[in-house]
Amino acid sequence: MENPTHSLSALFKQLGLASDPAGIDQFIATHSPLKPELHLADAFFWNEAQKAFLRDETLDDADWAEVVDQLDVMLRKGRAG
């Protein structure tokens, strides 16, 4: 399996969020767990630009899709999950 094109830290930077490990951990702790039926891009804590980015990257199976999926899993289970 290939490594994702982009890192989780790079995704957080792209989304305009704190991208250091502590910032990522804090974001996951604050916003997880997501309900199973909720699409990641529909979560209340994203702004419109973030929602559009997440939705587009996932729908287009673009370069960021794999790391967006990683974020989705983390927000459903928490960082350690």
C-alpha distances in whole Angstrom, upper triangle without the diagonal:
4,7,9,12,14,15,17,20,20,20,23,25,24,26,28,28,28,25,25,24,27,28,24,25,29,27,25,28,31,29,27,27,27,28,26,28,28,25,24,26,29,29,33,32,30,32,33,30,28,28,28,25,23,24,23,20,19,21,20,16,17,15,16,15,12,14,17,15,14,18,19,18,19,23,23,22,23,22,22,20
4,6,9,11,12,15,18,17,17,21,22,21,23,26,26,26,22,23,22,26,26,23,24,28,26,25,28,30,28,27,27,27,29,27,29,28,25,23,25,28,29,32,30,29,31,31,28,26,26,26,23,21,23,22,18,18,20,19,15,15,12,13,13,10,12,15,15,14,17,19,18,19,23,23,23,24,22,22,21
4,6,8,9,11,14,14,14,17,19,18,20,23,22,22,19,19,19,22,22,19,21,24,23,22,25,27,26,25,25,25,27,26,28,27,24,22,23,27,27,30,28,26,28,29,26,23,24,24,21,19,21,21,17,17,20,19,15,14,11,12,12,9,10,13,13,12,15,17,16,17,20,22,21,21,19,20,19
4,5,7,9,12,11,11,14,16,15,17,20,19,20,17,18,18,21,21,17,20,23,21,20,23,25,23,23,23,23,25,24,25,24,21,19,20,23,23,26,25,23,25,25,22,20,21,21,17,16,18,17,13,14,17,15,12,11,8,8,9,6,6,10,10,10,12,15,15,15,18,20,20,20,18,19,19
4,7,10,12,10,11,14,14,13,16,19,19,20,16,18,19,22,21,19,21,24,22,21,25,26,25,25,26,25,27,26,27,26,22,20,20,24,24,27,25,23,24,24,21,19,20,20,16,15,18,16,13,14,17,15,12,10,6,7,9,8,8,11,13,12,14,17,18,18,20,22,23,23,20,22,22
4,7,8,6,7,10,11,10,13,15,15,16,13,15,15,19,18,15,18,20,19,18,22,23,22,22,23,23,26,25,26,24,21,18,18,22,22,24,22,20,21,22,19,16,18,18,14,14,17,16,12,14,17,16,13,11,7,6,9,8,7,10,12,11,12,15,16,16,18,20,21,20,18,20,21
4,5,5,6,9,10,10,12,14,14,14,10,12,12,15,14,12,15,17,16,16,19,21,20,20,21,21,24,24,26,24,21,18,19,22,21,24,21,19,21,22,20,17,19,19,16,15,18,18,14,16,19,18,16,14,11,9,11,9,7,10,12,10,10,14,15,14,16,19,19,18,15,17,18
4,5,5,6,9,10,11,12,11,11,8,10,9,13,11,9,11,14,12,12,15,17,16,16,18,18,21,21,23,21,19,15,16,19,18,20,18,17,19,20,18,15,17,18,15,13,17,17,14,15,19,19,16,15,12,10,11,10,6,8,10,8,7,11,12,11,13,16,16,14,12,14,15
4,5,5,6,9,10,11,9,8,5,7,8,11,10,8,11,13,12,13,16,17,17,18,20,20,24,24,26,23,21,18,18,21,20,21,18,17,19,21,18,15,18,19,16,15,19,19,16,18,21,21,19,17,15,12,14,13,10,11,14,11,10,14,15,13,15,18,18,16,13,16,18
4,5,5,6,9,10,10,10,7,10,11,14,13,11,14,16,15,15,19,20,19,20,22,22,25,25,27,24,21,18,18,21,20,22,19,17,18,19,16,14,17,17,14,13,17,17,14,16,19,19,17,15,12,10,13,12,9,11,14,13,12,15,17,16,17,20,21,19,17,20,21
4,5,5,6,9,9,10,8,11,12,15,12,10,14,15,13,13,17,17,16,17,19,19,22,22,23,20,17,14,14,17,17,18,16,13,15,16,14,11,13,14,10,10,14,14,11,13,16,16,15,13,11,8,10,10,7,8,11,10,9,12,14,13,14,17,18,17,15,19,19
4,5,5,6,5,6,5,9,10,12,9,8,11,12,10,11,15,15,14,16,18,18,21,22,23,20,18,14,14,17,16,17,14,12,14,15,13,10,13,15,12,11,15,16,14,16,19,19,18,16,15,11,13,14,10,10,13,12,9,13,15,13,13,17,18,16,14,18,19
4,5,5,6,7,6,9,12,14,11,10,14,15,13,15,18,18,17,19,22,21,25,26,27,23,21,17,17,20,18,19,16,14,14,16,13,11,15,16,13,13,17,17,15,17,21,20,20,17,15,12,15,16,12,13,16,15,13,16,18,17,17,21,22,20,18,21,22
4,5,8,10,9,13,15,17,14,13,17,17,15,16,20,19,18,20,22,21,24,25,25,22,19,16,15,18,17,18,16,13,13,14,11,9,12,12,9,10,14,14,12,15,17,17,17,14,13,10,13,14,12,11,15,15,13,16,18,17,17,21,22,21,19,23,23
4,6,9,9,13,15,16,13,12,15,15,12,14,17,16,15,17,19,18,21,22,23,19,17,13,12,15,14,15,12,9,9,11,8,6,9,11,8,9,12,13,12,14,17,17,17,15,15,11,14,15,12,11,14,14,12,14,17,16,15,18,20,19,18,22,22
4,7,8,12,15,15,12,12,15,15,12,15,18,16,16,19,21,20,24,25,26,22,20,16,15,17,16,16,13,11,10,12,10,9,12,14,12,13,16,17,16,18,21,21,21,19,18,15,17,18,15,14,18,17,15,17,20,18,17,21,22,20,19,23,24
4,6,9,11,12,8,8,12,11,9,12,14,13,13,16,18,18,22,23,24,21,19,16,15,17,15,15,12,10,11,14,13,10,13,15,14,14,17,18,17,19,22,23,22,20,19,16,18,18,15,14,17,16,13,15,18,16,15,19,20,17,16,20,21
4,6,9,8,5,7,10,9,8,11,13,13,14,16,19,20,23,25,27,23,22,18,18,20,18,18,14,14,15,18,16,14,17,19,17,17,20,22,20,22,25,25,25,23,21,18,20,20,16,16,19,17,14,17,19,16,16,19,20,17,15,19,21
4,7,8,6,6,9,10,10,12,14,15,15,17,20,20,24,25,27,24,22,18,19,21,19,20,16,16,17,20,18,15,18,20,17,16,20,21,19,20,24,24,23,21,18,15,18,17,13,14,17,15,13,16,17,15,15,19,19,17,14,17,19
4,6,5,6,9,10,11,12,14,15,17,18,21,22,26,27,29,26,25,21,22,24,22,23,19,19,20,23,21,18,21,23,20,20,24,24,22,23,27,27,26,24,21,18,20,19,16,17,19,16,14,18,19,16,17,20,20,17,14,16,19
4,5,5,6,9,10,11,12,14,15,16,18,20,24,25,28,25,24,21,22,24,22,23,19,20,22,25,23,20,22,24,22,20,24,25,23,24,27,28,26,24,22,19,20,19,15,16,18,15,13,17,17,13,15,18,17,14,11,13,16
4,5,5,6,9,10,10,12,14,15,18,20,24,25,28,25,25,21,23,24,21,22,18,19,22,25,24,21,23,25,23,22,25,27,25,26,29,30,28,27,25,22,23,22,18,19,20,17,15,18,18,14,15,18,17,14,11,13,16
4,5,5,6,9,10,10,12,14,17,18,22,24,26,23,22,19,20,21,19,19,15,16,18,21,20,17,20,22,20,19,23,24,22,23,27,28,26,25,23,20,21,20,17,17,19,16,13,16,17,14,14,17,17,14,12,15,17
4,5,5,6,9,10,11,12,14,16,19,21,23,20,20,16,17,19,17,18,14,15,17,20,19,16,18,20,18,17,20,22,20,20,24,25,23,22,20,17,18,17,13,13,15,12,10,13,14,10,11,14,14,11,9,12,14
4,5,5,6,8,10,10,13,15,19,20,23,21,20,17,19,21,18,18,16,17,20,23,22,19,20,23,21,19,22,25,23,22,26,27,26,25,23,20,20,19,15,16,16,14,11,14,13,10,10,13,12,9,7,9,12
4,5,5,6,9,10,13,15,19,21,23,21,21,17,19,20,17,17,14,15,18,21,21,18,20,23,21,20,23,25,24,24,27,29,27,27,25,22,22,21,18,17,19,16,13,15,16,12,11,14,14,10,9,12,15
4,6,5,6,8,11,12,16,18,20,17,17,14,15,16,13,13,10,12,15,18,18,14,16,19,18,16,19,22,20,20,24,25,24,24,22,19,19,19,15,14,16,14,11,12,13,10,9,12,13,10,10,13,15
4,5,5,6,8,10,14,16,18,16,16,13,15,16,13,14,12,13,17,19,19,16,17,20,19,16,19,22,20,19,23,25,23,23,22,18,18,17,14,13,14,12,9,10,10,7,6,9,9,6,6,10,11
4,6,6,8,11,14,17,19,17,18,15,18,18,15,15,13,15,19,22,22,19,20,23,22,20,22,25,24,23,26,28,27,27,26,22,22,21,18,17,17,15,12,13,13,10,8,10,10,6,7,10,11
4,6,9,11,14,17,19,16,17,15,16,16,13,12,10,13,16,19,20,17,18,21,21,19,21,24,23,23,26,28,27,27,27,23,23,22,19,18,18,17,13,14,15,12,9,12,12,9,11,14,15
4,6,7,11,14,15,13,13,11,13,13,9,10,8,11,14,17,18,15,15,19,18,16,18,21,21,20,23,25,24,24,24,20,20,20,17,15,16,15,11,11,12,10,7,9,11,9,11,14,14
3,5,9,11,14,12,13,11,14,14,10,12,11,13,17,20,21,17,17,20,20,17,19,22,21,20,23,25,24,25,24,21,20,19,17,15,15,13,11,10,10,8,5,6,7,6,9,11,11
4,6,9,12,11,12,11,14,14,11,13,13,15,19,21,22,19,18,21,21,18,19,23,22,20,22,25,24,25,25,22,20,19,18,16,15,14,12,10,9,8,5,4,6,6,10,12,10
4,6,8,7,9,8,11,10,8,10,11,13,17,18,20,17,15,18,19,15,16,20,19,17,19,23,22,23,24,20,18,18,17,14,13,13,11,9,9,9,6,5,8,9,12,15,13
4,6,5,9,9,12,11,9,12,14,15,19,20,22,19,17,20,20,17,17,21,21,18,20,23,23,24,26,22,20,20,19,17,15,16,14,11,11,12,9,7,10,12,16,17,15
4,6,8,10,13,12,11,14,16,17,21,21,23,20,18,20,21,17,17,20,20,17,18,22,21,23,24,21,19,19,18,16,14,15,14,10,10,12,10,7,10,13,16,18,15
4,6,9,12,10,11,14,16,17,20,20,22,19,16,19,20,16,15,19,19,16,17,21,20,23,25,22,19,20,20,17,15,17,16,12,13,15,13,11,14,16,19,21,18
4,6,8,7,7,10,12,13,16,16,18,16,13,15,17,13,13,16,17,14,16,19,19,21,23,20,17,18,18,15,14,16,14,10,12,14,11,10,14,15,18,21,18
4,6,5,7,11,12,12,14,14,16,13,10,12,13,10,9,13,13,11,12,15,15,17,19,16,14,15,15,12,11,13,12,9,11,13,11,11,14,16,18,21,18
4,5,6,9,10,9,12,13,14,11,8,11,11,8,8,12,12,10,12,15,15,16,17,14,12,13,12,9,9,11,9,6,9,11,8,9,13,14,15,18,17
4,6,9,9,7,10,9,10,8,5,7,8,6,6,9,10,9,11,14,14,15,17,14,12,14,14,10,11,13,11,9,13,14,12,13,16,17,18,22,20
4,6,9,8,10,10,12,10,7,10,12,9,9,12,14,13,14,17,18,19,20,17,16,18,17,13,14,16,14,11,15,16,13,13,17,18,20,23,22
4,6,6,9,11,13,10,8,12,13,11,11,15,16,15,16,19,20,20,22,18,17,19,17,13,14,16,12,11,14,14,10,12,15,15,17,21,19
4,6,8,10,13,11,9,13,15,13,14,17,18,18,19,22,23,23,24,21,20,22,20,17,18,19,15,14,17,16,13,14,18,17,19,23,22
4,7,10,12,9,9,13,14,13,14,17,18,18,20,22,23,23,23,19,19,21,18,15,17,17,14,13,16,15,12,14,17,16,17,21,21
4,7,8,6,6,9,10,9,11,14,15,15,17,19,20,20,20,17,17,19,17,13,16,17,13,13,16,16,13,16,18,18,19,22,22
4,6,5,6,9,10,11,12,14,16,17,18,20,21,20,21,18,19,21,19,16,18,20,16,16,20,19,17,19,22,21,22,26,26
4,5,5,6,9,10,10,12,14,15,16,18,20,19,20,18,18,21,19,16,19,21,18,17,21,21,19,21,24,24,24,28,28
4,5,5,6,9,10,10,12,14,15,16,18,17,17,15,16,19,18,15,18,19,17,17,21,21,19,22,25,24,24,28,28
4,5,5,6,8,10,11,12,14,15,16,15,16,13,14,16,14,11,15,16,13,14,17,17,15,18,21,20,20,24,24
4,5,5,6,8,10,11,12,14,15,15,16,14,13,16,15,11,14,16,13,13,17,17,15,17,20,20,21,25,24
4,6,5,6,8,10,10,12,14,13,15,13,13,16,16,12,15,17,15,15,19,20,18,20,23,23,24,27,26
4,6,5,6,8,10,11,12,11,12,9,10,13,13,10,13,15,13,14,17,18,17,19,22,22,22,25,25
4,6,5,6,9,10,11,10,11,9,8,11,10,7,10,12,10,10,14,15,14,16,19,19,19,22,21
4,6,5,6,8,10,10,13,11,9,13,13,9,11,14,13,12,15,17,16,17,20,21,22,25,23
4,5,5,6,8,8,11,10,9,13,13,11,13,16,15,14,18,19,19,20,23,24,24,27,26
4,6,5,6,5,7,6,5,9,10,8,10,13,13,13,16,17,17,19,21,22,22,25,23
4,6,5,7,9,8,5,8,10,7,8,11,12,11,13,16,16,17,19,20,21,23,22
4,6,8,11,11,8,12,13,11,11,15,15,14,17,19,19,19,22,24,24,27,25
4,5,9,10,8,11,13,12,13,16,17,16,19,21,21,22,25,26,26,28,27
4,7,8,5,8,11,10,10,13,15,14,16,19,20,20,22,24,23,26,24
4,5,5,8,10,10,11,14,15,15,18,19,20,22,24,24,24,26,25
4,6,7,9,10,11,13,14,16,17,19,20,22,23,24,22,25,24
4,6,6,6,9,10,11,12,14,15,17,19,20,20,19,22,21
4,6,5,6,9,10,10,12,14,15,17,18,19,18,21,20
4,5,5,6,9,10,11,13,14,16,17,17,16,18,17
4,5,5,6,9,10,10,12,14,15,15,14,16,16
4,5,5,6,9,10,11,12,14,15,14,17,16
4,5,5,6,9,10,11,12,14,13,16,14
4,5,5,6,9,10,11,11,10,12,11
4,5,5,6,9,10,10,9,12,11
4,5,5,6,9,10,11,13,12
4,5,5,6,8,9,11,8
4,5,5,5,5,8,7
4,6,5,7,10,9
4,6,9,11,8
4,7,8,5
4,6,5
4,5
4
